Amino acid sequence: MRDNQSNIKVKVYQGERKLANANKFLGECNISNIPPKPKGQVIVTVNFSLDINGSLVVTAKENSGGQESDLKIAMDKSLPPDVIDELIKKGKRDGRR
């Protein structure tokens, strides 16, 4: 974050790990033309929903100016169930250390 920034990237990850980069990156949406404000004063609301096809829809909205961005993540980008199970097992093993 910085003063008077005009763009914000909202990155979406799938996973249970504490660090974002240890999870699977699914995509990002960008909010642009944000009214200039001091660092820490921009408020962004992010909503996650599923559409009728099971795709993840991410909507990010900057509250004061109303700038909005959407991202749709199709099911084919999701991890297969066996990979998810293995990641959960690995996370539990790593958590015990």
mmCIF file as gemmi writes it, N, C-alpha and C atoms, coordinates in Angstrom:
data_model
loop_
_atom_site.group_PDB
_atom_site.id
_atom_site.type_symbol
_atom_site.label_atom_id
_atom_site.label_alt_id
_atom_site.label_comp_id
_atom_site.label_asym_id
_atom_site.label_entity_id
_atom_site.label_seq_id
_atom_site.pdbx_PDB_ins_code
_atom_site.Cartn_x
_atom_site.Cartn_y
_atom_site.Cartn_z
_atom_site.occupancy
_atom_site.B_iso_or_equiv
_atom_site.pdbx_formal_charge
_atom_site.auth_seq_id
_atom_site.auth_asym_id
_atom_site.pdbx_PDB_model_num
ATOM 1 N N . MET Axp A 1 ? 0.836 -1.178 0 1 0 ? 1 A 1
ATOM 2 C CA . MET Axp A 1 ? 0 0 0 1 0 ? 1 A 1
ATOM 3 C C . MET Axp A 1 ? 0.88 1.241 0 1 0 ? 1 A 1
ATOM 4 N N . ARG Axp A 2 ? 0.341 2.266 -0.655 1 0 ? 2 A 1
ATOM 5 C CA . ARG Axp A 2 ? 1.051 3.546 -0.678 1 0 ? 2 A 1
ATOM 6 C C . ARG Axp A 2 ? 0.031 4.672 -0.811 1 0 ? 2 A 1
ATOM 7 N N . ASP Axp A 3 ? 0.469 5.879 -0.526 1 0 ? 3 A 1
ATOM 8 C CA . ASP Axp A 3 ? -0.403 7.043 -0.65 1 0 ? 3 A 1
ATOM 9 C C . ASP Axp A 3 ? -0.841 7.238 -2.097 1 0 ? 3 A 1
ATOM 10 N N . ASN Axp A 4 ? -2.091 7.657 -2.259 1 0 ? 4 A 1
ATOM 11 C CA . ASN Axp A 4 ? -2.641 8.072 -3.554 1 0 ? 4 A 1
ATOM 12 C C . ASN Axp A 4 ? -2.543 7.027 -4.654 1 0 ? 4 A 1
ATOM 13 N N . GLN Axp A 5 ? -2.579 5.763 -4.301 1 0 ? 5 A 1
ATOM 14 C CA . GLN Axp A 5 ? -2.517 4.756 -5.356 1 0 ? 5 A 1
ATOM 15 C C . GLN Axp A 5 ? -3.833 4.753 -6.125 1 0 ? 5 A 1
ATOM 16 N N . SER Axp A 6 ? -3.751 4.52 -7.435 1 0 ? 6 A 1
ATOM 17 C CA . SER Axp A 6 ? -4.94 4.594 -8.28 1 0 ? 6 A 1
ATOM 18 C C . SER Axp A 6 ? -5.425 3.22 -8.722 1 0 ? 6 A 1
ATOM 19 N N . ASN Axp A 7 ? -4.669 2.173 -8.413 1 0 ? 7 A 1
ATOM 20 C CA . ASN Axp A 7 ? -5.035 0.809 -8.797 1 0 ? 7 A 1
ATOM 21 C C . ASN Axp A 7 ? -4.811 -0.14 -7.623 1 0 ? 7 A 1
ATOM 22 N N . ILE Axp A 8 ? -5.651 -1.157 -7.541 1 0 ? 8 A 1
ATOM 23 C CA . ILE Axp A 8 ? -5.492 -2.21 -6.534 1 0 ? 8 A 1
ATOM 24 C C . ILE Axp A 8 ? -5.666 -3.549 -7.222 1 0 ? 8 A 1
ATOM 25 N N . LYS Axp A 9 ? -4.754 -4.484 -6.952 1 0 ? 9 A 1
ATOM 26 C CA . LYS Axp A 9 ? -4.871 -5.854 -7.444 1 0 ? 9 A 1
ATOM 27 C C . LYS Axp A 9 ? -5.415 -6.725 -6.32 1 0 ? 9 A 1
ATOM 28 N N . VAL Axp A 10 ? -6.435 -7.509 -6.626 1 0 ? 10 A 1
ATOM 29 C CA . VAL Axp A 10 ? -6.981 -8.482 -5.683 1 0 ? 10 A 1
ATOM 30 C C . VAL Axp A 10 ? -6.623 -9.85 -6.235 1 0 ? 10 A 1
ATOM 31 N N . LYS Axp A 11 ? -5.729 -10.556 -5.527 1 0 ? 11 A 1
ATOM 32 C CA . LYS Axp A 11 ? -5.273 -11.871 -5.978 1 0 ? 11 A 1
ATOM 33 C C . LYS Axp A 11 ? -6.061 -12.954 -5.252 1 0 ? 11 A 1
ATOM 34 N N . VAL Axp A 12 ? -6.431 -14.006 -5.991 1 0 ? 12 A 1
ATOM 35 C CA . VAL Axp A 12 ? -7.251 -15.092 -5.448 1 0 ? 12 A 1
ATOM 36 C C . VAL Axp A 12 ? -6.427 -16.383 -5.464 1 0 ? 12 A 1
ATOM 37 N N . TYR Axp A 13 ? -6.379 -17.029 -4.301 1 0 ? 13 A 1
ATOM 38 C CA . TYR Axp A 13 ? -5.641 -18.276 -4.144 1 0 ? 13 A 1
ATOM 39 C C . TYR Axp A 13 ? -6.569 -19.367 -3.621 1 0 ? 13 A 1
ATOM 40 N N . GLN Axp A 14 ? -6.22 -20.612 -3.906 1 0 ? 14 A 1
ATOM 41 C CA . GLN Axp A 14 ? -6.939 -21.769 -3.378 1 0 ? 14 A 1
ATOM 42 C C . GLN Axp A 14 ? -5.983 -22.54 -2.494 1 0 ? 14 A 1
ATOM 43 N N . GLY Axp A 15 ? -6.408 -22.82 -1.272 1 0 ? 15 A 1
ATOM 44 C CA . GLY Axp A 15 ? -5.574 -23.617 -0.396 1 0 ? 15 A 1
ATOM 45 C C . GLY Axp A 15 ? -5.762 -23.259 1.061 1 0 ? 15 A 1
ATOM 46 N N . GLU Axp A 16 ? -5.105 -24.018 1.905 1 0 ? 16 A 1
ATOM 47 C CA . GLU Axp A 16 ? -5.24 -23.878 3.354 1 0 ? 16 A 1
ATOM 48 C C . GLU Axp A 16 ? -3.955 -23.407 4.026 1 0 ? 16 A 1
ATOM 49 N N . ARG Axp A 17 ? -2.919 -23.168 3.251 1 0 ? 17 A 1
ATOM 50 C CA . ARG Axp A 17 ? -1.636 -22.784 3.829 1 0 ? 17 A 1
ATOM 51 C C . ARG Axp A 17 ? -1.684 -21.359 4.359 1 0 ? 17 A 1
ATOM 52 N N . LYS Axp A 18 ? -0.856 -21.06 5.355 1 0 ? 18 A 1
ATOM 53 C CA . LYS Axp A 18 ? -0.828 -19.73 5.966 1 0 ? 18 A 1
ATOM 54 C C . LYS Axp A 18 ? -0.306 -18.668 5.005 1 0 ? 18 A 1
ATOM 55 N N . LEU Axp A 19 ? 0.702 -19.003 4.22 1 0 ? 19 A 1
ATOM 56 C CA . LEU Axp A 19 ? 1.284 -18.053 3.273 1 0 ? 19 A 1
ATOM 57 C C . LEU Axp A 19 ? 0.604 -18.199 1.917 1 0 ? 19 A 1
ATOM 58 N N . ALA Axp A 20 ? 0.203 -17.08 1.343 1 0 ? 20 A 1
ATOM 59 C CA . ALA Axp A 20 ? -0.506 -17.116 0.066 1 0 ? 20 A 1
ATOM 60 C C . ALA Axp A 20 ? 0.299 -17.824 -1.019 1 0 ? 20 A 1
ATOM 61 N N . ASN Axp A 21 ? 1.603 -17.564 -1.086 1 0 ? 21 A 1
ATOM 62 C CA . ASN Axp A 21 ? 2.396 -18.16 -2.165 1 0 ? 21 A 1
ATOM 63 C C . ASN Axp A 21 ? 2.58 -19.663 -2.025 1 0 ? 21 A 1
ATOM 64 N N . ALA Axp A 22 ? 2.153 -20.245 -0.901 1 0 ? 22 A 1
ATOM 65 C CA . ALA Axp A 22 ? 2.198 -21.694 -0.734 1 0 ? 22 A 1
ATOM 66 C C . ALA Axp A 22 ? 0.908 -22.354 -1.238 1 0 ? 22 A 1
ATOM 67 N N . ASN Axp A 23 ? -0.052 -21.54 -1.67 1 0 ? 23 A 1
ATOM 68 C CA . ASN Axp A 23 ? -1.315 -22.031 -2.206 1 0 ? 23 A 1
ATOM 69 C C . ASN Axp A 23 ? -1.334 -21.868 -3.72 1 0 ? 23 A 1
ATOM 70 N N . LYS Axp A 24 ? -2.394 -22.359 -4.359 1 0 ? 24 A 1
ATOM 71 C CA . LYS Axp A 24 ? -2.504 -22.285 -5.821 1 0 ? 24 A 1
ATOM 72 C C . LYS Axp A 24 ? -3.111 -20.946 -6.219 1 0 ? 24 A 1
ATOM 73 N N . PHE Axp A 25 ? -2.389 -20.205 -7.057 1 0 ? 25 A 1
ATOM 74 C CA . PHE Axp A 25 ? -2.877 -18.928 -7.575 1 0 ? 25 A 1
ATOM 75 C C . PHE Axp A 25 ? -3.934 -19.2 -8.643 1 0 ? 25 A 1
ATOM 76 N N . LEU Axp A 26 ? -5.129 -18.607 -8.483 1 0 ? 26 A 1
ATOM 77 C CA . LEU Axp A 26 ? -6.224 -18.829 -9.423 1 0 ? 26 A 1
ATOM 78 C C . LEU Axp A 26 ? -6.428 -17.662 -10.384 1 0 ? 26 A 1
ATOM 79 N N . GLY Axp A 27 ? -6.092 -16.463 -9.962 1 0 ? 27 A 1
ATOM 80 C CA . GLY Axp A 27 ? -6.279 -15.305 -10.83 1 0 ? 27 A 1
ATOM 81 C C . GLY Axp A 27 ? -6.305 -14.023 -10.025 1 0 ? 27 A 1
ATOM 82 N N . GLU Axp A 28 ? -6.49 -12.922 -10.736 1 0 ? 28 A 1
ATOM 83 C CA . GLU Axp A 28 ? -6.549 -11.633 -10.062 1 0 ? 28 A 1
ATOM 84 C C . GLU Axp A 28 ? -7.489 -10.71 -10.813 1 0 ? 28 A 1
ATOM 85 N N . CYS Axp A 29 ? -8.049 -9.764 -10.078 1 0 ? 29 A 1
ATOM 86 C CA . CYS Axp A 29 ? -8.826 -8.698 -10.712 1 0 ? 29 A 1
ATOM 87 C C . CYS Axp A 29 ? -8.222 -7.373 -10.279 1 0 ? 29 A 1
ATOM 88 N N . ASN Axp A 30 ? -8.336 -6.387 -11.133 1 0 ? 30 A 1
ATOM 89 C CA . ASN Axp A 30 ? -7.734 -5.081 -10.89 1 0 ? 30 A 1
ATOM 90 C C . ASN Axp A 30 ? -8.82 -4.021 -10.801 1 0 ? 30 A 1
ATOM 91 N N . ILE Axp A 31 ? -8.74 -3.205 -9.77 1 0 ? 31 A 1
ATOM 92 C CA . ILE Axp A 31 ? -9.626 -2.061 -9.64 1 0 ? 31 A 1
ATOM 93 C C . ILE Axp A 31 ? -8.8 -0.834 -9.998 1 0 ? 31 A 1
ATOM 94 N N . SER Axp A 32 ? -9.266 -0.058 -10.968 1 0 ? 32 A 1
ATOM 95 C CA . SER Axp A 32 ? -8.509 1.123 -11.385 1 0 ? 32 A 1
ATOM 96 C C . SER Axp A 32 ? -9.349 2.379 -11.208 1 0 ? 32 A 1
ATOM 97 N N . ASN Axp A 33 ? -8.712 3.513 -11.4 1 0 ? 33 A 1
ATOM 98 C CA . ASN Axp A 33 ? -9.348 4.832 -11.263 1 0 ? 33 A 1
ATOM 99 C C . ASN Axp A 33 ? -9.889 5.072 -9.856 1 0 ? 33 A 1
ATOM 100 N N . ILE Axp A 34 ? -9.124 4.646 -8.859 1 0 ? 34 A 1
ATOM 101 C CA . ILE Axp A 34 ? -9.501 4.85 -7.459 1 0 ? 34 A 1
ATOM 102 C C . ILE Axp A 34 ? -9.213 6.3 -7.082 1 0 ? 34 A 1
ATOM 103 N N . PRO Axp A 35 ? -10.144 6.964 -6.386 1 0 ? 35 A 1
ATOM 104 C CA . PRO Axp A 35 ? -9.875 8.331 -5.943 1 0 ? 35 A 1
ATOM 105 C C . PRO Axp A 35 ? -8.658 8.365 -5.01 1 0 ? 35 A 1
ATOM 106 N N . PRO Axp A 36 ? -7.758 9.336 -5.18 1 0 ? 36 A 1
ATOM 107 C CA . PRO Axp A 36 ? -6.543 9.389 -4.359 1 0 ? 36 A 1
ATOM 108 C C . PRO Axp A 36 ? -6.863 9.595 -2.876 1 0 ? 36 A 1
ATOM 109 N N . LYS Axp A 37 ? -6.228 8.778 -2.037 1 0 ? 37 A 1
ATOM 110 C CA . LYS Axp A 37 ? -6.39 8.861 -0.579 1 0 ? 37 A 1
ATOM 111 C C . LYS Axp A 37 ? -5.069 8.467 0.073 1 0 ? 37 A 1
ATOM 112 N N . PRO Axp A 38 ? -4.879 8.868 1.326 1 0 ? 38 A 1
ATOM 113 C CA . PRO Axp A 38 ? -3.691 8.421 2.05 1 0 ? 38 A 1
ATOM 114 C C . PRO Axp A 38 ? -3.685 6.897 2.237 1 0 ? 38 A 1
ATOM 115 N N . LYS Axp A 39 ? -2.487 6.366 2.384 1 0 ? 39 A 1
ATOM 116 C CA . LYS Axp A 39 ? -2.3 4.93 2.6 1 0 ? 39 A 1
ATOM 117 C C . LYS Axp A 39 ? -3.183 4.445 3.758 1 0 ? 39 A 1
ATOM 118 N N . GLY Axp A 40 ? -3.851 3.317 3.557 1 0 ? 40 A 1
ATOM 119 C CA . GLY Axp A 40 ? -4.654 2.705 4.604 1 0 ? 40 A 1
ATOM 120 C C . GLY Axp A 40 ? -6.084 3.201 4.69 1 0 ? 40 A 1
ATOM 121 N N . GLN Axp A 41 ? -6.447 4.192 3.878 1 0 ? 41 A 1
ATOM 122 C CA . GLN Axp A 41 ? -7.808 4.727 3.953 1 0 ? 41 A 1
ATOM 123 C C . GLN Axp A 41 ? -8.736 4.213 2.858 1 0 ? 41 A 1
ATOM 124 N N . VAL Axp A 42 ? -8.201 3.503 1.885 1 0 ? 42 A 1
ATOM 125 C CA . VAL Axp A 42 ? -9.043 2.925 0.834 1 0 ? 42 A 1
ATOM 126 C C . VAL Axp A 42 ? -9.661 1.636 1.373 1 0 ? 42 A 1
ATOM 127 N N . ILE Axp A 43 ? -10.965 1.519 1.242 1 0 ? 43 A 1
ATOM 128 C CA . ILE Axp A 43 ? -11.667 0.314 1.701 1 0 ? 43 A 1
ATOM 129 C C . ILE Axp A 43 ? -12.189 -0.429 0.486 1 0 ? 43 A 1
ATOM 130 N N . VAL Axp A 44 ? -11.836 -1.707 0.4 1 0 ? 44 A 1
ATOM 131 C CA . VAL Axp A 44 ? -12.267 -2.555 -0.704 1 0 ? 44 A 1
ATOM 132 C C . VAL Axp A 44 ? -13.076 -3.706 -0.128 1 0 ? 44 A 1
ATOM 133 N N . THR Axp A 45 ? -14.253 -3.934 -0.692 1 0 ? 45 A 1
ATOM 134 C CA . THR Axp A 45 ? -15.096 -5.058 -0.301 1 0 ? 45 A 1
ATOM 135 C C . THR Axp A 45 ? -14.947 -6.136 -1.367 1 0 ? 45 A 1
ATOM 136 N N . VAL Axp A 46 ? -14.634 -7.363 -0.931 1 0 ? 46 A 1
ATOM 137 C CA . VAL Axp A 46 ? -14.468 -8.482 -1.858 1 0 ? 46 A 1
ATOM 138 C C . VAL Axp A 46 ? -15.527 -9.521 -1.533 1 0 ? 46 A 1
ATOM 139 N N . ASN Axp A 47 ? -16.294 -9.926 -2.556 1 0 ? 47 A 1
ATOM 140 C CA . ASN Axp A 47 ? -17.326 -10.946 -2.393 1 0 ? 47 A 1
ATOM 141 C C . ASN Axp A 47 ? -16.99 -12.153 -3.251 1 0 ? 47 A 1
ATOM 142 N N . PHE Axp A 48 ? -17.239 -13.331 -2.689 1 0 ? 48 A 1
ATOM 143 C CA . PHE Axp A 48 ? -17.031 -14.594 -3.384 1 0 ? 48 A 1
ATOM 144 C C . PHE Axp A 48 ? -18.386 -15.27 -3.509 1 0 ? 48 A 1
ATOM 145 N N . SER Axp A 49 ? -18.707 -15.759 -4.707 1 0 ? 49 A 1
ATOM 146 C CA . SER Axp A 49 ? -19.948 -16.498 -4.906 1 0 ? 49 A 1
ATOM 147 C C . SER Axp A 49 ? -19.739 -17.554 -5.979 1 0 ? 49 A 1
ATOM 148 N N . LEU Axp A 50 ? -20.662 -18.485 -6.054 1 0 ? 50 A 1
ATOM 149 C CA . LEU Axp A 50 ? -20.632 -19.52 -7.085 1 0 ? 50 A 1
ATOM 150 C C . LEU Axp A 50 ? -21.79 -19.284 -8.038 1 0 ? 50 A 1
ATOM 151 N N . ASP Axp A 51 ? -21.522 -19.395 -9.346 1 0 ? 51 A 1
ATOM 152 C CA . ASP Axp A 51 ? -22.619 -19.261 -10.288 1 0 ? 51 A 1
ATOM 153 C C . ASP Axp A 51 ? -23.272 -20.625 -10.513 1 0 ? 51 A 1
ATOM 154 N N . ILE Axp A 52 ? -24.246 -20.68 -11.376 1 0 ? 52 A 1
ATOM 155 C CA . ILE Axp A 52 ? -25.019 -21.901 -11.598 1 0 ? 52 A 1
ATOM 156 C C . ILE Axp A 52 ? -24.154 -23.043 -12.146 1 0 ? 52 A 1
ATOM 157 N N . ASN Axp A 53 ? -23.035 -22.708 -12.799 1 0 ? 53 A 1
ATOM 158 C CA . ASN Axp A 53 ? -22.138 -23.721 -13.36 1 0 ? 53 A 1
ATOM 159 C C . ASN Axp A 53 ? -21.056 -24.155 -12.378 1 0 ? 53 A 1
ATOM 160 N N . GLY Axp A 54 ? -21.066 -23.598 -11.176 1 0 ? 54 A 1
ATOM 161 C CA . GLY Axp A 54 ? -20.067 -23.947 -10.182 1 0 ? 54 A 1
ATOM 162 C C . GLY Axp A 54 ? -18.787 -23.149 -10.3 1 0 ? 54 A 1
ATOM 163 N N . SER Axp A 55 ? -18.77 -22.137 -11.149 1 0 ? 55 A 1
ATOM 164 C CA . SER Axp A 55 ? -17.593 -21.28 -11.276 1 0 ? 55 A 1
ATOM 165 C C . SER Axp A 55 ? -17.567 -20.283 -10.121 1 0 ? 55 A 1
ATOM 166 N N . LEU Axp A 56 ? -16.367 -19.978 -9.656 1 0 ? 56 A 1
ATOM 167 C CA . LEU Axp A 56 ? -16.19 -18.996 -8.594 1 0 ? 56 A 1
ATOM 168 C C . LEU Axp A 56 ? -16.202 -17.598 -9.213 1 0 ? 56 A 1
ATOM 169 N N . VAL Axp A 57 ? -17.053 -16.725 -8.661 1 0 ? 57 A 1
ATOM 170 C CA . VAL Axp A 57 ? -17.129 -15.346 -9.131 1 0 ? 57 A 1
ATOM 171 C C . VAL Axp A 57 ? -16.638 -14.449 -7.996 1 0 ? 57 A 1
ATOM 172 N N . VAL Axp A 58 ? -15.589 -13.681 -8.265 1 0 ? 58 A 1
ATOM 173 C CA . VAL Axp A 58 ? -15.01 -12.775 -7.286 1 0 ? 58 A 1
ATOM 174 C C . VAL Axp A 58 ? -15.308 -11.346 -7.739 1 0 ? 58 A 1
ATOM 175 N N . THR Axp A 59 ? -15.913 -10.563 -6.854 1 0 ? 59 A 1
ATOM 176 C CA . THR Axp A 59 ? -16.217 -9.171 -7.145 1 0 ? 59 A 1
ATOM 177 C C . THR Axp A 59 ? -15.512 -8.307 -6.109 1 0 ? 59 A 1
ATOM 178 N N . ALA Axp A 60 ? -14.695 -7.374 -6.57 1 0 ? 60 A 1
ATOM 179 C CA . ALA Axp A 60 ? -13.99 -6.442 -5.689 1 0 ? 60 A 1
ATOM 180 C C . ALA Axp A 60 ? -14.501 -5.037 -5.991 1 0 ? 60 A 1
ATOM 181 N N . LYS Axp A 61 ? -14.886 -4.304 -4.926 1 0 ? 61 A 1
ATOM 182 C CA . LYS Axp A 61 ? -15.439 -2.962 -5.103 1 0 ? 61 A 1
ATOM 183 C C . LYS Axp A 61 ? -14.792 -1.997 -4.12 1 0 ? 61 A 1
ATOM 184 N N . GLU Axp A 62 ? -14.298 -0.882 -4.647 1 0 ? 62 A 1
ATOM 185 C CA . GLU Axp A 62 ? -13.76 0.187 -3.809 1 0 ? 62 A 1
ATOM 186 C C . GLU Axp A 62 ? -14.953 1.003 -3.331 1 0 ? 62 A 1
ATOM 187 N N . ASN Axp A 63 ? -15.093 1.16 -2.028 1 0 ? 63 A 1
ATOM 188 C CA . ASN Axp A 63 ? -16.337 1.671 -1.456 1 0 ? 63 A 1
ATOM 189 C C . ASN Axp A 63 ? -16.629 3.145 -1.711 1 0 ? 63 A 1
ATOM 190 N N . SER Axp A 64 ? -15.643 4.041 -1.698 1 0 ? 64 A 1
ATOM 191 C CA . SER Axp A 64 ? -15.964 5.467 -1.805 1 0 ? 64 A 1
ATOM 192 C C . SER Axp A 64 ? -16.29 5.898 -3.232 1 0 ? 64 A 1
ATOM 193 N N . GLY Axp A 65 ? -15.574 5.397 -4.201 1 0 ? 65 A 1
ATOM 194 C CA . GLY Axp A 65 ? -15.796 5.809 -5.588 1 0 ? 65 A 1
ATOM 195 C C . GLY Axp A 65 ? -16.653 4.847 -6.381 1 0 ? 65 A 1
ATOM 196 N N . GLY Axp A 66 ? -16.869 3.657 -5.836 1 0 ? 66 A 1
ATOM 197 C CA . GLY Axp A 66 ? -17.718 2.684 -6.511 1 0 ? 66 A 1
ATOM 198 C C . GLY Axp A 66 ? -17.055 1.932 -7.644 1 0 ? 66 A 1
ATOM 199 N N . GLN Axp A 67 ? -15.728 2.074 -7.806 1 0 ? 67 A 1
ATOM 200 C CA . GLN Axp A 67 ? -15.033 1.319 -8.853 1 0 ? 67 A 1
ATOM 201 C C . GLN Axp A 67 ? -15.116 -0.162 -8.528 1 0 ? 67 A 1
ATOM 202 N N . GLU Axp A 68 ? -15.33 -0.999 -9.553 1 0 ? 68 A 1
ATOM 203 C CA . GLU Axp A 68 ? -15.562 -2.418 -9.332 1 0 ? 68 A 1
ATOM 204 C C . GLU Axp A 68 ? -14.855 -3.246 -10.395 1 0 ? 68 A 1
ATOM 205 N N . SER Axp A 69 ? -14.482 -4.471 -10.012 1 0 ? 69 A 1
ATOM 206 C CA . SER Axp A 69 ? -13.865 -5.409 -10.939 1 0 ? 69 A 1
ATOM 207 C C . SER Axp A 69 ? -14.345 -6.811 -10.602 1 0 ? 69 A 1
ATOM 208 N N . ASP Axp A 70 ? -14.538 -7.62 -11.641 1 0 ? 70 A 1
ATOM 209 C CA . ASP Axp A 70 ? -15.002 -9 -11.459 1 0 ? 70 A 1
ATOM 210 C C . ASP Axp A 70 ? -13.992 -9.977 -12.031 1 0 ? 70 A 1
ATOM 211 N N . LEU Axp A 71 ? -13.983 -11.157 -11.467 1 0 ? 71 A 1
ATOM 212 C CA . LEU Axp A 71 ? -13.149 -12.252 -11.943 1 0 ? 71 A 1
ATOM 213 C C . LEU Axp A 71 ? -13.978 -13.514 -11.865 1 0 ? 71 A 1
ATOM 214 N N . LYS Axp A 72 ? -13.999 -14.294 -12.945 1 0 ? 72 A 1
ATOM 215 C CA . LYS Axp A 72 ? -14.722 -15.563 -12.954 1 0 ? 72 A 1
ATOM 216 C C . LYS Axp A 72 ? -13.705 -16.685 -13.139 1 0 ? 72 A 1
ATOM 217 N N . ILE Axp A 73 ? -13.719 -17.636 -12.213 1 0 ? 73 A 1
ATOM 218 C CA . ILE Axp A 73 ? -12.771 -18.748 -12.25 1 0 ? 73 A 1
ATOM 219 C C . ILE Axp A 73 ? -13.561 -20.019 -12.513 1 0 ? 73 A 1
ATOM 220 N N . ALA Axp A 74 ? -13.361 -20.592 -13.697 1 0 ? 74 A 1
ATOM 221 C CA . ALA Axp A 74 ? -14.087 -21.792 -14.098 1 0 ? 74 A 1
ATOM 222 C C . ALA Axp A 74 ? -13.614 -22.998 -13.295 1 0 ? 74 A 1
ATOM 223 N N . MET Axp A 75 ? -14.469 -23.978 -13.172 1 0 ? 75 A 1
ATOM 224 C CA . MET Axp A 75 ? -14.151 -25.189 -12.404 1 0 ? 75 A 1
ATOM 225 C C . MET Axp A 75 ? -12.904 -25.895 -12.924 1 0 ? 75 A 1
ATOM 226 N N . ASP Axp A 76 ? -12.592 -25.774 -14.2 1 0 ? 76 A 1
ATOM 227 C CA . ASP Axp A 76 ? -11.437 -26.484 -14.743 1 0 ? 76 A 1
ATOM 228 C C . ASP Axp A 76 ? -10.118 -25.98 -14.189 1 0 ? 76 A 1
ATOM 229 N N . LYS Axp A 77 ? -10.111 -24.824 -13.523 1 0 ? 77 A 1
ATOM 230 C CA . LYS Axp A 77 ? -8.89 -24.319 -12.889 1 0 ? 77 A 1
ATOM 231 C C . LYS Axp A 77 ? -8.73 -24.839 -11.474 1 0 ? 77 A 1
ATOM 232 N N . SER Axp A 78 ? -9.727 -25.515 -10.964 1 0 ? 78 A 1
ATOM 233 C CA . SER Axp A 78 ? -9.682 -26.018 -9.599 1 0 ? 78 A 1
ATOM 234 C C . SER Axp A 78 ? -8.763 -27.243 -9.525 1 0 ? 78 A 1
ATOM 235 N N . LEU Axp A 79 ? -8.258 -27.503 -8.345 1 0 ? 79 A 1
ATOM 236 C CA . LEU Axp A 79 ? -7.421 -28.688 -8.157 1 0 ? 79 A 1
ATOM 237 C C . LEU Axp A 79 ? -8.289 -29.941 -8.128 1 0 ? 79 A 1
ATOM 238 N N . PRO Axp A 80 ? -7.794 -31.051 -8.673 1 0 ? 80 A 1
ATOM 239 C CA . PRO Axp A 80 ? -8.534 -32.317 -8.594 1 0 ? 80 A 1
ATOM 240 C C . PRO Axp A 80 ? -8.635 -32.772 -7.134 1 0 ? 80 A 1
ATOM 241 N N . PRO Axp A 81 ? -9.703 -33.504 -6.79 1 0 ? 81 A 1
ATOM 242 C CA . PRO Axp A 81 ? -9.904 -33.941 -5.403 1 0 ? 81 A 1
ATOM 243 C C . PRO Axp A 81 ? -8.714 -34.698 -4.808 1 0 ? 81 A 1
ATOM 244 N N . ASP Axp A 82 ? -8.049 -35.552 -5.594 1 0 ? 82 A 1
ATOM 245 C CA . ASP Axp A 82 ? -6.919 -36.306 -5.047 1 0 ? 82 A 1
ATOM 246 C C . ASP Axp A 82 ? -5.75 -35.385 -4.696 1 0 ? 82 A 1
ATOM 247 N N . VAL Axp A 83 ? -5.555 -34.333 -5.466 1 0 ? 83 A 1
ATOM 248 C CA . VAL Axp A 83 ? -4.493 -33.368 -5.174 1 0 ? 83 A 1
ATOM 249 C C . VAL Axp A 83 ? -4.851 -32.58 -3.909 1 0 ? 83 A 1
ATOM 250 N N . ILE Axp A 84 ? -6.122 -32.201 -3.773 1 0 ? 84 A 1
ATOM 251 C CA . ILE Axp A 84 ? -6.576 -31.491 -2.577 1 0 ? 84 A 1
ATOM 252 C C . ILE Axp A 84 ? -6.353 -32.351 -1.339 1 0 ? 84 A 1
ATOM 253 N N . ASP Axp A 85 ? -6.719 -33.635 -1.412 1 0 ? 85 A 1
ATOM 254 C CA . ASP Axp A 85 ? -6.517 -34.547 -0.279 1 0 ? 85 A 1
ATOM 255 C C . ASP Axp A 85 ? -5.051 -34.634 0.103 1 0 ? 85 A 1
ATOM 256 N N . GLU Axp A 86 ? -4.173 -34.719 -0.889 1 0 ? 86 A 1
ATOM 257 C CA . GLU Axp A 86 ? -2.742 -34.813 -0.62 1 0 ? 86 A 1
ATOM 258 C C . GLU Axp A 86 ? -2.217 -33.52 0.008 1 0 ? 86 A 1
ATOM 259 N N . LEU Axp A 87 ? -2.704 -32.382 -0.451 1 0 ? 87 A 1
ATOM 260 C CA . LEU Axp A 87 ? -2.279 -31.11 0.13 1 0 ? 87 A 1
ATOM 261 C C . LEU Axp A 87 ? -2.731 -30.985 1.582 1 0 ? 87 A 1
ATOM 262 N N . ILE Axp A 88 ? -3.926 -31.46 1.875 1 0 ? 88 A 1
ATOM 263 C CA . ILE Axp A 88 ? -4.421 -31.439 3.253 1 0 ? 88 A 1
ATOM 264 C C . ILE Axp A 88 ? -3.547 -32.317 4.14 1 0 ? 88 A 1
ATOM 265 N N . LYS Axp A 89 ? -3.216 -33.517 3.677 1 0 ? 89 A 1
ATOM 266 C CA . LYS Axp A 89 ? -2.346 -34.423 4.448 1 0 ? 89 A 1
ATOM 267 C C . LYS Axp A 89 ? -0.982 -33.778 4.688 1 0 ? 89 A 1
ATOM 268 N N . LYS Axp A 90 ? -0.425 -33.161 3.608 1 0 ? 90 A 1
ATOM 269 C CA . LYS Axp A 90 ? 0.887 -32.525 3.733 1 0 ? 90 A 1
ATOM 270 C C . LYS Axp A 90 ? 0.825 -31.363 4.724 1 0 ? 90 A 1
ATOM 271 N N . GLY Axp A 91 ? -0.255 -30.589 4.673 1 0 ? 91 A 1
ATOM 272 C CA . GLY Axp A 91 ? -0.412 -29.475 5.61 1 0 ? 91 A 1
ATOM 273 C C . GLY Axp A 91 ? -0.486 -29.939 7.038 1 0 ? 91 A 1
ATOM 274 N N . LYS Axp A 92 ? -1.177 -31.033 7.276 1 0 ? 92 A 1
ATOM 275 C CA . LYS Axp A 92 ? -1.269 -31.577 8.634 1 0 ? 92 A 1
ATOM 276 C C . LYS Axp A 92 ? 0.084 -32.068 9.122 1 0 ? 92 A 1
ATOM 277 N N . ARG Axp A 93 ? 0.843 -32.731 8.219 1 0 ? 93 A 1
ATOM 278 C CA . ARG Axp A 93 ? 2.196 -33.2 8.583 1 0 ? 93 A 1
ATOM 279 C C . ARG Axp A 93 ? 3.096 -32.015 8.901 1 0 ? 93 A 1
ATOM 280 N N . ASP Axp A 94 ? 3.059 -30.997 8.051 1 0 ? 94 A 1
ATOM 281 C CA . ASP Axp A 94 ? 3.907 -29.816 8.245 1 0 ? 94 A 1
ATOM 282 C C . ASP Axp A 94 ? 3.518 -29.053 9.508 1 0 ? 94 A 1
ATOM 283 N N . GLY Axp A 95 ? 2.254 -29.086 9.866 1 0 ? 95 A 1
ATOM 284 C CA . GLY Axp A 95 ? 1.772 -28.38 11.043 1 0 ? 95 A 1
ATOM 285 C C . GLY Axp A 95 ? 2.246 -29.001 12.34 1 0 ? 95 A 1
ATOM 286 N N . ARG Axp A 96 ? 2.626 -30.25 12.306 1 0 ? 96 A 1
ATOM 287 C CA . ARG Axp A 96 ? 3.084 -30.95 13.509 1 0 ? 96 A 1
ATOM 288 C C . ARG Axp A 96 ? 4.535 -30.646 13.831 1 0 ? 96 A 1
ATOM 289 N N . ARG Axp A 97 ? 5.252 -30.069 12.9 1 0 ? 97 A 1
ATOM 290 C CA . ARG Axp A 97 ? 6.695 -29.83 13.098 1 0 ? 97 A 1
ATOM 291 C C . ARG Axp A 97 ? 6.936 -28.619 13.925 1 0 ? 97 A 1
